[in-house]
Amino acid sequence: MNSFILRKISHSHLPVLDNMLQLYAHELNEYFNYSISMNNDGRYRIKSAEKHLADGWGYFILVSGEYAGFILLNHNTITDDGTAVPEFFMLPRYRKGLFYRDVIASLLTTLDGIVEYSILKKNMRALFLFDDLAKKFLSHVQRIEEHVDGSEFFRYIFDIADLTCDIEKYKKYVHS
């Protein structure tokens, strides 16, 4: 397992998240049926880090003390009292192998109840990785097809109670 930690995103680190959201928006442009437009300052016109965290919370993924990505969460779900994972981003250099699986397993140790995870249908790599995660760590997953603003998504819904991994193994990677 790669050496990493999940560190809760604090208000003082909003500028870092804003910068990473720009990288994320650039990458997502490949998968949307429309382009994310840019402001006059050359930055993508997207929801700010402050607005993301006003609706929820998140974690930075740190590898050897360096930023490697982020995971944002909120409660904007179709299930009662669920937790959504609307945004997950890792820098390309950290996408090798199944590192993703360990990061997500660590995140899941912080949650309880129902979790909803949406993935663009065009993002084949993310779909493959989630399928691998589900086979390895979940006994049951529901998949719903959705269409939002002309883009197609799969919404995966599962209960933390259906985790089949040793969650104690992954708790040590999460820092508040």
N, C-alpha and C positions, 0 to 999 in steps of 0.2 A: 504494500500500500504506500502511495506517495505520502510524504510528510506535509500535512496541511492542517489548517484550522478554519473553522467558520467563526467569524467575529461579528457580533451584532453591530449593525450600522448605527453610529451615533450622529447627532445633529452636527457635530464638528466635522464630520467626514462627508457632508452633503456635496461639497465641490468635487470630491473624488468620484462619488457616484454619478454626478452630472456628467463628468468627463467619460466615464465608462458607458453611460447610457447613450452617448453619441456614437461610440464604437458599435454598440449593440444595434442602434437604429440603422447604421450604415450596413451592417451585415443582414439585418432583416429585410432591407429593401429588395434583396434578391428573391424573397419568398412571397411578398405581398403582390396582389393584382393591381396595386397602385403604388406610386412613389411617395415616400415621405418627403415633403417639401422642406426647403431650407429657408432660414431667416436671412436678412440682409448681412448678418455678421458671419455667414458661412456655417452656422450650426443648424442641425436638424430641428424642425419645429415639432418637438415632442413634449410630453409631460415631464416636468422637472422632478429632480430627486426629492425635493421638499414635498411636492404633491403626491408622489408615490408613497412616501413615508407617512403623510398625513392620513392616507387611506389604509395603512398597514405598517409593516416592519420588514426588515431584511437583514441579510448577512453578507459580508464580504467573504470570498474564498481567498485565503492567503496560503501561499506555498513558500516555505523558507522565508517568511516575513514579507514577501512581495505580493501585490495584488494579482490575483489570477482570475477573478470574476466576481459575480454577485448572484444572489437569489433574493427575489422580492416576494412577499406574501401579503395577503389581505383576506378579508372575510366576504368578498364579493362573489358569492357562490350560488348555485341553484339548489343546493341542499341546505337544510337548516343547520346552523352552527358549524358549517364547514370551513375549511381553510383552503384558499386558492393559492397556487403557485403560478402567477401570471407571467413572471419574467425570470428567466434563468440564462445566465451568460458566462461562458468561460473563454478566456483568450485562446486563440488557436494553438499555441504551443503546449497547452495543458489538455488538449483533447485526445491525446494518444491513449490507446488502450482503454481500459474500463475505469479509469480514475473517476469519471462521472458517477458511476454506481456507488462508489465509496462516499463521495460528497453528498449525494442524495440520501443514502442510508443514514449518514450523520445528521442531516437536516430532519429526517423523519423522527429521529429520537427526541426532537424538541416539540413535536406535535402530538395531538391526540384527537380522536374522533375521525370524521370524514375529511379526506383530502381530495381536491380537484386540481388536476394538472392538465393544462391545455397546450397542444402542440399543433403548429401549422402542418397541414397535410403535405405540403411541398417540402418540408424540412425532413427529408428522409433519414438523415443521420440522427436527428433527435428522436424520431420514431423508432429507429432500430435500437438506440440506447435505452429508451423507455421500455421497449419490449424485453430487452435483456434484463433490465432491473425487475420488471414484473415477474418474469420467469424465476429469477433468483430469490426475490425477497417477498413476494405477495402471493397469497393463496387464492385471491379473488380480485378481479378488476372489471369494472363496467366501462364500456367505451360508447360515447355518444358523438355523432357527427353533427357539426354546427357550421353555420355560414354567418359571418360577420363582415360587413362592409365589403362584400365581394370576395372575401377570402374564406377558405375552408379550413376548419380545425377539427381535431379529435379532442374531446374532453374525456380524460380518464378519471374515474371516481373510484376511490377505495377507502377502506377503513384501516386505521393504524392497527386495530386489533387483528387484522389479517396479515401482519408482518410475520414472516417466517425466519427472520435473521436474529442473531444474538445482538439485540440493541445495545447492551452494555459495552460491547466491543467498539461501538461507534460514538458513544456519548463523550468520550474523552477528547474528541476533535472539535467540540462546540464550546465557544467562549463567549460570555455576554459582554 
